[in-house]
């Protein structure tokens, strides 16, 4: 999955934190917000998400060294995270989907929306894992900049999609969102399985080649 070029890094980030996943998160917020509020929320959350991704891309070596984490351990843990999240999506369970309806709302729809997007988008475990694993694929600043650029490009595309489709999301039926979520779950399950197998291969486990 995480091979050594810009296009592959972009595709990996698009799969785990691209518009198909992000639009689901924003669509769930659309029922209590106007199109303008959704666009402002998308703009702020995009900036925050991009900053987090860029910082992680350049600090991946420091983070893994600080916690004594090997590349293979990160791949195995990341693969499990992807797979568990994907299986939950397939069965209609939305992990990290934000606060419950009974929770106290914060002052203002913008602040409240950012809180609800914290796990599914801003600090998504999927995105964090993808950025760290991608950055560790090569040990040079040029590659870290490539990973950071690919991630930033994906979150900008996310903003464009949310801004353009905000009126449509206000009228989207929840059943349609659930169908899309299950299809996304199948994709992420495959991504998680492949990442887990890469971790096993890095530990020296012999795996037969696919034909």
C-alpha positions, 0 to 999 in steps of 0.5 A: 500500500505505502510505496515510495512515490507521491501518487501512491501516498496520495491514493493511500490518504484518499482512501483512509481520509478522503471525501468518501469518509469525510462527507459522511461525517459532515452529512451527519452534522448537516441536519442541525446546520445551514449550508453556510455553517457547514462551509465555515466548519469545513474550512476551519476543520480542514486547516486544523487537519492539515496542520496536524498531518504536516506536523506528524509527517515531519515528526514521525521519526521523533514520535516513534523513537520517543515511544520506542515503536518499530515500523513493523509494530506501527504497521501491525497496529495500524492494520488492526485499527483500519480493519476494526473500523472498517468492520464496524462501518460494514455493520453500521457502527460508527466508531468515533462519530462524535458526541451523543445527542444527550451530551451538552453542546458547546457554545456555537455550532462551529466549536461544537462541530469541531468537537464532533469532528475530532476523531472522525476527521481532525485527529482520525486514528486512520489518518494518524496511522497512515501519515506515520507509516507513510513518513517512515517509509523513507528516512529523508526530509524530501520524502517527509515533505512529499507525504505532508504535501499529499496529505494536505492535498487530500484535505483541500479536496475534502474542503472543496467537496464539502463546500460544493455539496453542502446544499445536497447534504442537507437533503441527503437521506440517512439510508443513502449515507449508510449504504456509502458507509458500508461500501467504504468499510469494504475498502478500508478492510482491504487496506487494513489487511494489506497493511497488517500483512506488510507488518508481518512481512517486515518481521520476516514472516514468509507470505506466499505471493498473490497471483 
